[in-house]
């Protein structure tokens, strides 16, 4: 487990270094103004690189994330990517939906403590409702799939999963959302009637596309 995590991390660090994403102060870290790529990657491993690399990913913002190597995508990240990709193809909206799912996992909402269980929780996410014709399509997506926008969804899912809690765009109690565009026969779900949506930090959300709610039981 540790070797796979280290290997995936090393690949991610190398990728970010090669694309110029990580601006390292190498004179302070290595005492050398011309570090080798492998030395720089090793510094990240020694300095709790998992946290460091993820922090750099978070600072980039959803639109600028580089692809994450398939080897770095574990099952839980894959499930998170599947559900956010099923809800929207816009990066900012994918990020916000991802945080709602993470909030559910971390608070064990409805007794679910894994991303897979949260996504497959009956009748919670429309694309994964039994008999939805799109359900199998989303469940078959893998880290190697090349559907338009899918690799971006993987990157967003990866960094939201591991981002520091200070990057949460709304409270951990925000565990519901709905899209007016996807509603049929009514404008509001029953649980949203008489409740004001929250305004996420960092992004201005079109209320006709998504509204987010906290403290819904």
C-alpha positions as CSV (number, residue, x, y, z in Angstrom):
1,X,0.0,0.0,0.0
2,X,2.7,2.4,1.0
3,X,4.9,1.6,-2.1
4,X,1.9,2.2,-4.4
5,X,1.1,5.4,-2.7
6,X,4.7,6.6,-3.0
7,X,5.0,5.5,-6.6
8,X,1.8,7.4,-7.6
9,X,2.9,10.4,-5.6
10,X,6.3,10.4,-7.3
11,X,4.7,10.3,-10.7
12,X,2.4,13.2,-9.7
13,X,5.3,15.3,-8.4
14,X,7.3,14.6,-11.6
15,X,4.4,15.6,-13.8
16,X,3.8,18.8,-11.9
17,X,7.5,19.7,-12.1
18,X,7.7,19.0,-15.8
19,X,4.6,21.2,-16.5
20,X,6.1,24.0,-14.5
21,X,3.3,23.9,-11.9
22,X,5.5,23.8,-8.8
23,X,7.6,26.9,-8.2
24,X,10.2,25.6,-5.7
25,X,12.6,27.6,-3.7
26,X,15.3,25.1,-4.3
27,X,18.1,27.2,-2.7
28,X,16.3,26.8,0.6
29,X,15.2,23.2,0.1
30,X,18.3,21.7,-1.5
31,X,21.0,24.3,-1.2
32,X,21.4,24.1,-5.0
33,X,20.0,26.5,-7.6
34,X,20.0,23.7,-10.3
35,X,18.3,20.7,-8.8
36,X,17.8,17.5,-10.7
37,X,14.1,16.5,-11.2
38,X,14.6,13.3,-9.2
39,X,16.2,15.2,-6.3
40,X,13.3,17.7,-6.2
41,X,10.7,14.9,-6.2
42,X,12.5,13.2,-3.4
43,X,12.4,16.4,-1.3
44,X,8.6,16.3,-1.6
45,X,8.5,12.7,-0.4
46,X,10.7,13.6,2.6
47,X,8.7,16.7,3.5
48,X,5.4,14.9,3.6
49,X,5.0,15.4,-0.1
50,X,1.5,14.1,-0.2
51,X,0.3,17.1,1.7
52,X,2.7,19.5,-0.1
53,X,1.8,18.4,-3.6
54,X,-1.9,18.4,-2.8
55,X,-1.6,21.9,-1.4
56,X,-0.1,23.1,-4.8
57,X,-3.0,21.4,-6.6
58,X,-5.5,23.2,-4.5
59,X,-3.9,26.6,-5.1
60,X,-4.2,26.2,-8.8
61,X,-8.0,26.3,-8.9
62,X,-10.3,23.8,-10.7
63,X,-9.7,25.2,-14.2
64,X,-5.9,24.9,-14.0
65,X,-5.3,21.5,-12.6
66,X,-3.0,19.3,-14.6
67,X,-4.0,15.6,-15.3
68,X,-3.3,13.2,-12.4
69,X,-1.4,10.0,-13.4
70,X,-3.8,7.0,-13.5
71,X,-1.6,5.3,-10.9
72,X,-2.5,7.9,-8.4
73,X,-6.2,7.4,-8.7
74,X,-7.5,5.0,-6.0
75,X,-11.0,3.5,-5.9
76,X,-12.5,6.2,-3.6
77,X,-11.2,9.1,-5.8
78,X,-12.6,7.3,-8.8
79,X,-16.1,7.1,-7.3
80,X,-15.9,10.8,-6.4
81,X,-14.9,11.7,-9.9
82,X,-17.8,9.6,-11.3
83,X,-20.5,11.4,-9.3
84,X,-19.2,14.9,-10.0
85,X,-18.9,14.2,-13.7
86,X,-22.4,12.8,-13.7
87,X,-23.7,16.1,-12.2
88,X,-22.0,18.7,-14.3
89,X,-19.1,19.2,-16.7
90,X,-18.2,22.7,-15.5
91,X,-15.0,22.6,-13.3
92,X,-16.2,25.0,-10.6
93,X,-19.5,23.1,-10.2
94,X,-17.7,19.8,-10.1
95,X,-15.5,21.1,-7.3
96,X,-18.5,22.2,-5.2
97,X,-20.4,19.0,-5.8
98,X,-17.2,17.1,-4.7
99,X,-17.1,19.0,-1.4
100,X,-20.7,18.1,-0.8
101,X,-19.9,14.4,-1.3
102,X,-16.8,14.8,0.9
103,X,-18.9,16.4,3.6
104,X,-21.2,13.4,3.5
105,X,-18.3,11.0,3.9
106,X,-16.7,12.9,6.8
107,X,-20.0,13.3,8.7
108,X,-21.1,9.7,7.9
109,X,-24.3,11.1,6.5
110,X,-27.1,8.4,6.4
111,X,-24.5,6.0,7.9
112,X,-22.2,6.1,4.8
113,X,-18.5,6.4,5.5
114,X,-16.9,5.8,2.1
115,X,-17.2,7.6,-1.2
116,X,-18.5,4.5,-2.9
117,X,-21.3,4.1,-0.4
118,X,-22.2,7.8,-0.5
119,X,-22.5,7.7,-4.3
120,X,-24.5,4.5,-4.4
121,X,-26.7,5.5,-1.5
122,X,-30.2,4.9,-2.9
123,X,-31.9,7.8,-4.6
124,X,-29.3,10.4,-3.6
125,X,-27.6,11.2,-6.9
126,X,-29.7,11.0,-10.0
127,X,-27.3,9.3,-12.4
128,X,-26.9,6.4,-9.9
129,X,-30.5,5.8,-9.3
130,X,-31.3,2.2,-10.2
131,X,-32.6,1.8,-13.8
132,X,-31.2,5.2,-14.9
133,X,-30.0,4.5,-18.4
134,X,-26.8,6.5,-17.8
135,X,-25.9,4.7,-14.6
136,X,-23.8,2.0,-16.2
137,X,-22.0,4.5,-18.4
138,X,-20.7,6.4,-15.4
139,X,-19.9,3.3,-13.4
140,X,-17.7,2.1,-16.2
141,X,-15.5,5.2,-16.3
142,X,-11.9,4.4,-15.3
143,X,-8.8,6.5,-14.8
144,X,-7.8,5.7,-18.4
145,X,-11.2,6.7,-19.9
146,X,-11.0,9.6,-22.4
147,X,-14.5,11.0,-22.4
148,X,-14.5,14.8,-22.9
149,X,-13.8,16.5,-19.5
150,X,-13.3,13.3,-17.6
151,X,-9.6,13.7,-16.9
152,X,-10.4,17.1,-15.5
153,X,-13.0,15.5,-13.2
154,X,-10.4,13.1,-12.0
155,X,-8.0,15.9,-11.1
156,X,-10.7,17.8,-9.3
157,X,-11.8,14.7,-7.4
158,X,-8.2,14.0,-6.4
159,X,-7.5,17.4,-5.0
160,X,-10.9,17.9,-3.2
161,X,-10.4,14.5,-1.5
162,X,-7.1,15.5,0.0
163,X,-7.3,19.3,0.3
164,X,-6.9,20.8,3.7
165,X,-10.2,21.6,5.4
166,X,-9.4,25.3,5.2
167,X,-10.2,25.1,1.5
168,X,-13.8,23.9,2.1
169,X,-16.0,26.4,0.2
170,X,-18.9,26.1,2.7
171,X,-19.5,24.4,6.1
172,X,-19.1,20.7,6.6
173,X,-22.8,20.7,7.3
174,X,-23.5,21.5,3.6
175,X,-24.5,18.1,2.3
176,X,-27.3,18.8,-0.1
177,X,-27.6,20.5,-3.5
178,X,-30.1,20.4,-6.4
179,X,-30.2,21.7,-9.9
180,X,-33.4,23.5,-11.0
181,X,-32.6,22.5,-14.5
182,X,-32.9,18.9,-13.7
183,X,-36.1,19.1,-11.7
184,X,-39.2,17.8,-13.4
185,X,-42.7,18.7,-12.3
186,X,-41.7,21.1,-9.5
187,X,-39.2,23.9,-8.8
188,X,-38.0,22.7,-5.4
189,X,-37.4,19.3,-3.7
190,X,-39.5,18.9,-0.6
191,X,-36.4,19.2,1.7
192,X,-35.5,22.6,0.2
193,X,-38.9,24.3,0.7
194,X,-38.6,27.3,3.0
195,X,-34.8,26.9,3.3
196,X,-32.3,29.5,2.0
197,X,-29.3,28.1,0.0
198,X,-25.8,28.9,1.1
199,X,-23.4,31.0,-1.0
200,X,-20.1,29.1,-1.6
201,X,-16.8,30.9,-1.2
202,X,-14.6,31.5,-4.2
203,X,-17.4,30.9,-6.8
204,X,-20.5,32.7,-7.9
205,X,-23.0,30.0,-8.7
206,X,-25.9,30.3,-11.1
207,X,-28.9,29.5,-8.9
208,X,-30.7,28.0,-11.8
209,X,-27.9,25.5,-12.2
210,X,-27.0,24.6,-8.6
211,X,-28.1,25.6,-5.1
212,X,-26.4,24.2,-2.0
213,X,-27.9,23.7,1.5
214,X,-26.7,23.0,4.9
215,X,-28.3,21.4,8.0
216,X,-30.7,19.3,5.9
217,X,-31.4,16.0,7.8
